[in-house]
Amino acid sequence: MEPIAVSACPDGEWLIVHQCKTCFVVHINRIAGDDSERELLGLAVRPLKLSPFPI
């Protein structure tokens, strides 16, 4: 499983979106207290970093 994105719920809770590298199934899990904040923010800004047009 590889983390591919994060999602935020209306109540403020964050979720990590994972995708299996072999079968490409997508799963969503709640973040844990020991998850790296830096990695979560990196996933959150990934769409800006990979933008198809200049920002």
HELIX and SHEET records of a PDB file:
HELIX    1   1 GLU A   37  LYS A   49  1                                  13    
SHEET    1   A 3 GLU A   2  ALA A   8  0                                        
SHEET    2   A 3 TRP A  14  GLN A  19 -1                                        
SHEET    3   A 3 VAL A  26  ARG A  30 -1                                        
END                                                                             
